[in-house]
């Protein structure tokens, strides 16, 4: 079974509209492949956004929360992304 893993973007303490679109498209891909849909949220203060993400029906919500993840730093974000990616073993399309 494969997993579709979406990197969610948080804007103004809520899910960005692009993330909502990706969750919709990801759900279709996951259903078509018989897999699961997951979303990874990263940042320094995710708050209730991870819980709110469950309303969009992902099977799993991964949360990487740390002050060093404030703003975009490619090296830190890649390190934070790699652990859930290895755990979920997402499908590549």
C-alpha positions in Angstrom: 0.0 0.0 0.0 1.3 3.4 -0.9 1.0 6.7 0.9 0.5 10.2 -0.5 2.4 12.7 1.6 1.5 16.4 1.4 3.6 19.2 2.9 1.1 21.5 4.3 1.6 25.3 4.4 0.4 27.3 7.4 -0.5 31.0 6.8 -1.9 33.3 9.4 -2.4 30.4 11.9 -4.5 28.3 9.5 -4.0 26.0 6.5 -3.1 27.8 3.3 -5.6 27.5 0.5 -3.0 25.7 -1.7 -2.7 23.1 1.0 -6.5 22.5 0.9 -6.2 22.0 -2.9 -3.4 19.6 -2.4 -5.3 17.7 0.2 -8.2 17.3 -2.3 -5.9 16.1 -5.1 -3.9 13.9 -2.7 -7.1 12.2 -1.5 -8.0 11.4 -5.1 -4.5 9.9 -5.7 -4.6 7.9 -2.5 -8.1 6.5 -3.3 -7.0 5.6 -6.8 -3.9 3.8 -5.6 -5.6 2.1 -2.6 -3.3 4.0 -0.3 -3.4 6.6 2.5 -3.3 10.3 2.5 -1.0 12.1 5.0 -0.1 15.7 5.6 3.0 17.1 7.3 2.8 20.5 9.0 6.0 22.2 10.0 6.7 25.4 11.8 7.6 27.0 15.1 4.1 27.3 16.4 1.6 25.0 14.7 -1.1 25.4 17.5 -4.5 24.1 16.6 -3.8 23.9 12.8 -2.8 20.2 13.0 -6.2 19.4 14.6 -8.0 21.5 12.1 -6.3 19.6 9.3 -8.1 16.4 10.4 -11.4 18.0 9.1 -10.0 17.5 5.5 -9.9 13.7 6.0 -6.2 12.8 5.9 -5.4 9.4 7.3 -2.5 10.8 9.3 -1.3 14.3 10.3 2.5 14.6 11.0 3.6 17.6 13.0 7.1 19.0 13.2 7.1 21.9 15.6 10.3 23.6 16.8 11.4 27.3 17.0 14.2 26.6 14.4 11.5 25.8 11.8 10.2 29.4 11.9 10.6 30.8 8.4 12.0 28.8 5.6 15.5 27.2 6.0 16.0 24.5 3.4 18.5 22.4 5.5 16.3 22.4 8.6 13.1 21.8 6.7 14.6 18.9 4.7 15.8 17.3 7.9 12.3 17.7 9.4 10.7 16.3 6.2 12.9 13.3 5.9 11.8 11.5 9.1 8.0 11.4 8.3 8.9 10.6 4.6 11.0 7.6 5.6 8.3 6.5 8.0 5.4 6.8 5.6 7.3 5.6 2.5 5.2 7.7 0.2 4.5 6.8 -3.4 6.1 8.8 -6.1 3.9 9.8 -9.1 
